[in-house]
Each structure stands twice: as structure tokens, then as C-alpha cells.
Amino acid sequence: MTNINNFEDLILHLSQRGTRKRVAVVWAEDESTQKAVTKALEKGFVDVTFVGCVEQLQQLAELKPYQDHISYVDVNDRDEAAKTAVALVREGKVDVLMKGLINTDNMLHAVLNKETGILPRGNVLTHVTTIHIPGFDRLLFFTDAAVIPYPTHEQRIQQVRYLVELCHNFGIEEPRVSLINCSEKVNEKFFPFTVGYKEIIDMGKNGDFGPCIIDGPLDVKTSCDLHSLQTKGINSPLEGKADVLVFPDIQAGNAFYKALTLFAKAETAGILCGPIAPVVIPSRSDSPACKFYSLAVASI
């Protein structure tokens, strides 16, 4: 597998792989979702089932060349569309779920329904971001910027598990995972979550997550920059080359996300991990490019 260092590499890999993921798209009424899905069809890595908005979508000229890879399910409203798409996942008829112009709460209600949803008992629903920062030599993966306010120790273990698996899918044989804090010291009084970092590190050494290297607490700079690590005199097996950043709470993760997209013009992709199929659940205001890259990450 060739190295995937940015989103262009990812799209090239998916286009050359020769297989398509089956995607159910819920209520694709908005232009940005339509553009993202059309581009994925053009690149040849998805087959699409549009759930809802059938009459409108069948009239779109952009979709005409790809009708052999498109099917439609007609429903009456957004909530029925979400429920129907989730059922397609449960029945094994699609591999990826994608949100269109529907409120996130309504979409999650269908995903998390205890009787008919797609989150197995014991799994944790968490948001994972893949980000490409201009001038940085590789993709970064981090969690959680959108779903879990204050992860418990058990939830953080699941987050690490999902992130390592995602990195393996990207061809990163031994992903380097950094457990983030504002300093490099365990502090039970002010940052009690850092106490649990040692167990996660030990689990990594014992192979509980598959091949990976885990260390922490580290800050973002010492995680990703060898010079900063050496200047502080810190010995870390990550060697300033972290692939994964596990943030302590949603505030840290969200601030990191917003700062890099605003000031560094970083490109991002976000998916929900934990359900039996990855869920692309972008904001309704996200760009077509962000939605397209999110669909690509879900497809790998």
C-alpha cells in the first residue's frame, strides 16, 4: 500500500483500489452534499443509495452519467429517511452512512435507537477528525472535537482503539499515539484523567490495540515536533512524530480543530466511529470538499 500523506493520496488510493463502498445518503437536498457525492462517484470509489428527495435528485444533470451506480429509496420525510438508511446498514446492504440536510440530533436519534439503531452494546460513539495541515508532512488523526464532552477512562480506551484501527486502514503499520495534556507530567489533583494514561500506554505495549506506540501525557508541540521534545529534555518513543492526538476533552479538541481550519487553512474530514458502519455526519455548513474527504475517510 502506498503512503497516504494527504487527501490527494487518499483519493488516488481509493480510485485505484478497484472496489466501491456502498453509501446510504440521507436527504441529500443540499447542494454541498450533492457535490460531494457526485465527486465520489466520479472518482469511482462509491455506489450510492439516496434515501429521500428522489424526485429532485433524479433531475440532477450532474448525476446522469453515474446512474449505474445509483439507487433511490423514496420516503416521506427526513426522520423516515434516517430510519430507513440505518435499517439498510443493519441489513448489511450498505457500508457507510452519510447525513445530508437533516438535523444532527434527528440523525443520531436513528443511529442510537436501542431497538433499531447501529451502535452495538458496549461500543462508544466518538468523533474522529482526519486533518491535513499545509506544510505538515503527514495526516493527523484526533479525537474528540464534537461528541464526548469529558471522556471517561473507559471511553478513552475505546477512542484509542478506533484511532489505531483507522490508522492501520491508512497503511500506517505502527501508528504513534499521543495522550494529550497541557504539560508532560501526571497531575492527579488538577488533571485526574492523566492518571489513567499509564494503563493505556501499558495496553499498547501488551498489544491490546494491535501494532502501535502510545505515550503521554505530552502536549501537542512535543507530540509532533522532535526539536521541541529534545529541547525540553523529554524521552518519548513517539520521537515527535505522532500520528494520533487523543485530547482530554471536547473543548481542547474543538479549539484545536477550529484554530487549524481558521488560521492554517487546514483541510479536514470527520466521521463517527463506534457504530457497525462509519457515519459521515458533517455540519450543514461544511464545504463540499470537507464532505467529500469525510466520505473518502469513511470509505477506507
C-alpha positions in Angstrom: 0.0 0.0 0.0 1.4 3.4 -1.0 1.9 6.0 1.7 -1.2 8.3 2.2 0.2 11.6 3.4 -2.6 13.9 2.3 -6.2 13.8 0.9 -5.0 13.7 -2.7 -3.1 10.5 -1.9 -6.2 9.1 -0.2 -8.4 9.8 -3.3 -5.8 8.3 -5.6 -5.6 5.1 -3.4 -9.4 4.7 -3.4 -9.7 5.3 -7.1 -7.1 2.7 -7.9 -8.3 0.1 -5.4 -10.9 -1.2 -7.8 -13.7 -1.6 -5.2 -16.6 0.6 -4.2 -18.2 1.2 -0.8 -22.0 1.2 -0.7 -23.2 4.5 0.8 -26.6 5.5 2.0 -27.1 9.2 1.9 -29.9 10.7 4.0 -32.0 13.5 2.5 -29.4 14.9 0.0 -31.4 18.0 -0.6 -28.4 20.5 -0.2 -26.0 21.4 -3.0 -22.9 20.7 -0.9 -23.8 17.1 -0.2 -24.8 16.6 -3.8 -21.4 17.9 -5.0 -19.5 15.7 -2.5 -21.3 12.6 -3.5 -21.1 13.3 -7.2 -17.3 13.8 -6.9 -17.0 10.4 -5.1 -19.0 8.8 -7.9 -16.7 10.5 -10.4 -13.6 9.1 -8.6 -15.2 5.7 -8.7 -15.0 4.6 -5.0 -18.7 4.6 -4.0 -22.0 3.2 -5.0 -24.8 5.4 -3.7 -28.3 4.8 -2.4 -30.1 8.1 -2.0 -32.8 7.9 0.7 -35.3 10.7 0.3 -35.5 13.7 -2.2 -35.8 11.2 -5.0 -37.7 13.3 -7.5 -35.3 16.2 -7.1 -32.2 14.0 -7.3 -33.4 12.2 -10.4 -33.5 15.5 -12.2 -29.9 16.5 -11.5 -27.8 16.6 -14.7 -24.6 16.0 -12.7 -25.8 12.6 -11.6 -26.9 11.4 -15.0 -23.5 9.8 -16.0 -23.5 7.6 -12.9 -26.9 6.1 -12.9 -25.5 2.6 -13.0 -24.0 3.2 -9.5 -27.0 5.0 -8.0 -30.3 3.7 -6.5 -33.1 5.5 -4.8 -35.4 4.9 -1.9 -38.4 7.2 -1.7 -39.6 8.2 1.7 -41.9 11.0 3.1 -39.7 13.0 5.4 -36.3 13.3 7.0 -36.9 11.2 10.0 -38.2 8.3 7.9 -35.1 8.7 5.7 -32.7 8.4 8.6 -34.6 5.4 10.0 -34.6 3.7 6.6 -30.9 4.4 5.9 -30.0 3.0 9.3 -32.0 -0.1 8.5 -30.0 -0.6 5.3 -26.9 -0.6 7.4 -28.4 -3.2 9.9 -29.4 -5.4 7.0 -25.9 -5.3 5.5 -27.0 -3.6 2.3 -24.7 -0.5 2.8 -21.2 0.0 4.2 -21.3 3.8 5.1 -24.0 6.1 6.3 -23.9 9.8 5.3 -26.0 12.7 6.6 -27.4 15.3 4.2 -29.8 18.1 5.0 -31.1 16.8 8.3 -30.5 17.9 11.8 -27.7 16.0 13.5 -30.0 15.3 16.5 -32.5 13.6 14.3 -29.9 11.6 12.5 -28.3 10.5 15.8 -31.7 9.5 17.2 -31.9 6.9 14.4 -28.3 5.8 14.8 -28.6 5.4 18.6 -32.0 3.9 18.8 -31.7 1.0 21.3 -34.0 -1.3 19.3 -33.3 -0.4 15.7 -30.0 1.6 15.8 -26.5 0.6 14.8 -24.4 1.2 17.9 -23.6 -2.2 19.4 -23.9 -2.5 23.2 -20.5 -1.6 24.8 -19.3 0.5 21.9 -18.6 4.2 22.3 -19.8 6.8 19.8 -17.0 9.2 19.2 -16.0 11.7 16.6 -12.7 11.3 14.8 -11.1 14.0 12.6 -8.5 13.5 9.9 -6.7 16.7 9.2 -4.1 17.9 6.6 -2.2 21.0 7.6 -0.4 22.9 4.8 3.4 22.3 5.2 3.0 19.3 7.5 4.4 16.1 6.1 1.6 13.7 7.0 -2.1 13.5 8.0 -3.0 13.8 11.7 -5.9 12.0 13.4 -7.5 13.2 16.5 -10.5 12.9 18.8 -12.9 14.1 20.1 -13.9 17.5 18.8 -17.7 17.0 18.6 -19.4 14.3 20.6 -18.0 13.3 24.1 -17.6 16.3 26.4 -15.4 14.7 29.0 -14.3 11.1 28.0 -14.1 8.6 30.9 -11.1 6.4 31.1 -13.1 3.6 29.5 -14.3 5.8 26.7 -10.7 7.0 26.1 -9.6 3.4 25.7 -12.2 2.9 23.0 -11.1 6.1 21.3 -7.5 4.8 21.1 -8.8 1.5 19.7 -10.8 3.2 16.9 -7.9 5.6 16.0 -5.3 2.8 15.8 -7.6 0.8 13.6 -8.2 3.8 11.3 -4.5 4.4 11.0 -4.0 0.7 10.1 -6.5 1.2 7.3 -4.5 4.1 6.1 -1.4 1.8 5.8 0.3 3.2 9.0 1.7 -0.1 10.3 2.7 1.2 13.8 0.8 4.4 14.5 2.2 6.7 17.1 -0.5 7.8 19.6 -0.1 10.8 21.9 -2.3 11.2 25.0 -2.6 15.0 25.3 -2.3 17.3 28.2 -1.1 20.9 28.7 2.1 19.5 30.3 4.1 16.3 30.3 3.5 15.3 33.9 0.8 13.2 35.5 -1.2 15.5 37.8 -3.8 13.7 39.8 -5.1 16.9 41.6 -5.7 19.2 38.6 -5.8 16.7 35.7 -7.0 13.4 37.1 -7.5 11.9 33.7 -3.7 11.8 33.3 -3.6 9.0 35.9 -5.2 6.6 33.5 -2.7 7.3 30.7 -0.3 4.8 32.1 -2.8 1.9 31.8 -3.5 2.9 28.2 0.3 3.0 27.5 0.7 -0.4 29.1 -2.2 -1.8 27.0 -0.4 -0.6 23.9 2.8 -2.3 24.9 0.8 -5.5 25.5 -0.6 -5.4 22.0 -4.3 -4.8 23.1 -4.7 -2.4 20.2 -2.6 -4.1 17.7 0.7 -2.6 16.5 1.1 0.9 17.8 3.3 3.1 20.1 1.5 5.1 22.8 2.9 7.8 25.1 1.7 10.6 27.3 1.0 12.9 28.8 2.5 15.1 26.1 1.5 18.5 24.8 0.7 19.0 21.1 4.1 20.5 20.3 6.2 17.8 21.9 4.0 15.2 20.3 4.6 16.5 16.8 8.0 18.2 16.8 11.2 16.4 17.6 13.1 19.7 18.3 10.6 20.7 20.9 10.8 17.3 22.5 14.6 17.4 22.7 14.7 21.0 23.9 12.5 20.0 26.8 14.8 17.1 27.5 11.9 14.6 27.2 12.4 11.0 26.2 9.5 9.7 24.3 9.1 6.7 22.0 7.0 8.9 19.8 10.1 10.9 18.9 8.0 13.9 17.9 6.2 12.0 15.1 2.7 11.5 16.5 0.1 10.3 14.0 -2.7 10.4 16.6 -3.7 13.0 19.2 -6.2 12.0 21.9 -7.5 15.1 23.5 -8.6 15.1 27.1 -12.0 16.8 26.4 -14.2 18.3 23.7 -13.0 21.8 24.5 -9.4 21.1 23.7 -10.2 19.0 20.6 -12.7 21.6 19.3 -10.3 24.5 19.8 -7.5 22.6 18.0 -9.9 21.9 15.1 -11.2 25.4 14.8 -7.8 27.1 15.2 -6.2 25.0 12.4 -9.0 25.3 10.0 -9.3 29.1 10.5 -5.6 30.2 10.8 -3.7 27.4 9.0 -6.4 26.7 6.4 -6.2 23.0 7.1 -8.4 20.6 5.3 -10.4 18.2 7.4 -12.6 15.1 7.3 -14.8 13.9 10.1 -16.5 10.6 10.8 -18.3 8.9 13.8 -16.7 5.7 15.0 -18.4 3.1 17.1 -21.4 2.1 15.0 -21.3 -1.0 12.9 -20.6 1.3 9.9 -18.8 4.6 9.8 -21.1 7.6 9.8 -20.4 10.8 7.9 -22.2 13.5 9.9 -20.8 16.9 8.7 -22.3 20.2 9.7 -24.8 21.5 7.3 -22.4 24.5 6.7 -19.4 22.4 5.8 -17.9 22.8 2.4 -18.4 20.2 -0.4 -14.6 19.4 -0.1 -14.9 18.6 3.6 -17.9 16.3 3.0 -16.1 14.7 0.1 -13.0 14.0 2.1 -15.1 12.7 5.0 -16.8 10.3 2.7 -13.4 9.2 1.5 -12.1 8.5 5.0 -15.3 6.5 5.8 -14.7 4.6 2.6 -11.2 3.4 3.5 
